[in-house]
Amino acid sequence: MGTAPYKAQQLPLLVLPLLAFFLATFRLGDQSLWYDEGVTAQVAQQGIAELTRWTAGDIQPPLYYYGIAAFGQLAGWSEWALRLPSAWFVPLMTALMAALARRLTNSTRAALLAALFTALHPLVLYYGQEARMYAQLTALGVLAGSLLVRLADSRGKEGHLWLAFVATATAAVYTHYFAVFLLLGLSLAFLVDLWRWQPAPARRQKSTALLAAGLAVLILYTPWLAALFGQLHGDRSYWMGTLKVHEALLDAALAFTSGESVLERIALWLLIGYAFVTLLAIVRLWRGSERDKRLLLYAACWLIAPVVAVLLLAVAVPKFNARYVMVALPGLLLIWAGGLGVTAAPPRSALRARQPIGLDRVATLFLLVGFTYAASGWYFNPAFSKDQWRQLVEFLRPRITETEKVVLVSGHAWPVWSYYASDLAPVRLPELEILDVNAVLDFDDTGPPLQQAFADETGLRGAWLVNWQDEVVDPNGIVPLQLELSGREKGQSAEFFGLGLRRFTGLRPFRFVDAPPVEFLLDVTFEGVVKLVGYKPVNNGDLLLFWQRVPGAPASSANLHFALHSFTSDGAPLTTVPDRRLAGYTYPFARWQPGEIVAAHVKAQEWLGSAEPSSGQYGFTLRVYDGGDPAATPLAADDGSQEVRVAEIDVTID
């Protein structure tokens, strides 16, 4: 009879991992693979040697890919099969978190909450359904933390536990470089635990053992150290600049609470509630027993160390995404589970007894409702779809003809394109394996490959332009401009989540240009910084403005914009072009290279002021100013004027 309540308490701890697995596999194959998952599919299907070579130049080590390669040989390469290994780590993480919370608190309720929060957390479910390494990394982190807590508590033989820790830590750093930050945080918590709460005789022995374990991990990682330092030195998949720490922290806070499937305006309001719950849990732990303070130590180091370390790294290498610090999430889950699950000290009155219990229940209910809302958004709200490569290819296949070819921007998206359309070899612009934000497309590196792809002997006269991350590699719209110069847009464009598709016909190779097609020279320099080289009216009414960062001019951080006012042939005002940077929004003047000529593409509807502009003679006035300084005056041109006037522009619209 006495064991019945205990068994009733244990039953949910057995059921919750099953719930976690159900949620992690629910609609697992419904969504398209997105780019990163396409990379997983492509890399895992290579041989071991090529897989290793490729990952040595990527931002993640190879262990996860080895596992996917082995599993794919058994289960195949469908979206479902590629994602299933990540899904398996969700119930594993759920069980490990329950065991860890139970060991730290000796509370079945805290263990139950830890398992429940893990099984339902939207970020865990999101990456538990992605064919990437983040679920594996987080689960390995939980296992490493659990082993260190057991080692701190152990009183007998520990050799097998230390071997397990070394193996787990090595697997973690071979899964993702940032695992080292978590291991450092957990090691710090372990040492503080030893010197504050553990018996004196064990301190020196276990501290020495931890040092030896760290050395063993380093030795086992030695074969990959060269790749690690090479990646830190040579990674060019980010913009150089200054990291906005407050924005990065906010991104992490939103991901750790609402995951990736709540609209930001709603997630910001919910964040207030999550902050209150977190503060409540911390206060409860801090005011609790020594056991509660011990949990807070491990959870705080778990949560803070990876986030701070990644942010410090991002100050020098400004590349941050909340998924990079997902390994820290279990620290927050432990704070919630421990703070809301431990038994409060007996209060002095019945009234005061009811308040903390009620507050705990309200806080727990808030977390569960918030998690459920976020998870429902992931499963059922199309606003949170992954990039729809599969849907785009399904749309394209019945429409593409034998005289048409796909032009893929960005070219580094070829792994996911190949996964869905290996028979439709694209023109990749630029032809890179990994994103390089410095490889901004221009006329000289788009003209030759397009001329070759659509040469007369190929018989190809049409193109389907697939745009993805074009705001990074083609911020000035050079590729669609090249296709417009060579032919004309057919008007059968389509939009998919994360992707754009446009159709062009009548392409002739001799019309592709390998240099800026300046038709009318102006050569107007503004204060020795930037030059308006000239312009060209296109046969669809669009206007091209060609700018150049003056060679030898001092570096400038000015956010240069232009203001353009058009007028008719008789001088009557026509329209004002909306405020904009000199070229693409994601290619500000500060990124231009000295001497580089950049094209600004002004649509006919924008500068001619009509949805259906007509042929005729037009003109415009133009001013250049610093858009980042509201008080700044326009830059002076060569003759001292602040405005350039161009009249008698003949516009012919075919």
SULZINOR-V649216 format. One line per field, one symbol per residue. phi: phi as a letter, one per 40 degrees, with the letter a starting at -180 (. if undefined). psi: psi as a letter, one per 30 degrees, with the letter a starting at -180 (. if undefined). burial: 1 if it has 24 or more other C-alpha atoms within 12 Angstrom, else 0. A space follows every 50 residues. Layout:
BEGIN
phi=???
psi=???
burial=???
END
This chain:
BEGIN
phi=.cccccccccdcccccdcccccccbcfcbccccbddcccdcccccccdcc dcccccbbcbccddcdccccccccbgbcdccccddccccccccccccccc ccccbfbccccccccccccbccccccccbbcbcccccccccccccccccc ccccbbcbdccccccccccccccccadcdcccccccccccccddcbbccd dccccccccccccccccccccddbcccccccccbcbcaccibccdccccc dcccccbbgbbbddccccccdccccccccdccccccccccccccdcdccc ccccdcccccccccccbcbbadccbddcddccccccccccbccccdccac cccccccccccccccdcccccccccccccbcccbccdcccccccccdcbc bcbbbcbbbcccccccccccaccbccccbccbcbdbcccccaccbbddcc dccbddccgcbbabcbbafccccbccgccccdccccaaccgbcabbdgbb bbbbbgcbccccbbadcccbcbfbbbfgbbbcciaacccbgcbbbbbbcc cgccdbccccbbbbbbacccgcdbabcddacdbcdcbcdccccdgccbcb bbcdccccgacbcbcibbaababbacccbdcccdcccdcgcbabbbbfcc bbbc
psi=effeeeeeefeefeeeeeeeeeeffkhegellkaeeeeeeeeefglleee eeeeffgagkafeeeeeeeeeefefagleeeefeeeeffeeeeeeeeeee eeeffhkeeeeeeeeeeeefkeeeeeffgkilgeeeeeeeeeeeeeeeee eefkfbkfeeeeeeeeeeeeeeffekeffeeeeeeeeeeeeeeefeflke ffeeeeeeeeeeeeeeeeeffeffeeeeeeeeegkghlkkakkjeeeeee eeeeefefbghkkeeeeeeeeeeeeeeeeeeeeeeefaleeeeeeeeeee eeeeeeeeeeeeefeeiijkkfffgfffefeeeeeeeeefflklkklfle efeeeeeeeeeeeeeeeeeeeeeeeeeeefjffgllkieeeeeeeeeffk lfgllkkjjkffgfeeeeefhffikljkjlilekkjffikkaefgeeeee eeegleffgkglkjjjkkgffefhfgheeeeeeeeeblkfghlkkljflk kkkklhkkeffkkglkikejkehkkjhgekkjealkklggflkkkjlkkk kfklkkgkiklkkkklllfggkkdlkkkkllebkegileffkkkfkkkkk jjlefeffhkfilllaklllkklkljffjffklkkkaegflgkkkklhjj kjj.
burial=00000000000111011111101111111111111111111111110000 11011111111111111111110000111111111111111111111111 11111011111111111111111111111111111111111111111111 11100000001111111111111111111111111111111111000100 01100110110011001000100100110001001011100000000110 11111111111100001001101110110111111101001111111111 11111111111001001111111111111111111111111111000000 00000110011011011111111111111000011111111110010001 00011111111111111111100101111111111111111111111111 10111000011111111111111111111111111111100001010111 11111111101111011100001111101111111111111111111111 00000001111111111100000111100111111111111110011111 11111111100010001111111111100000011110000011111011 1000
END
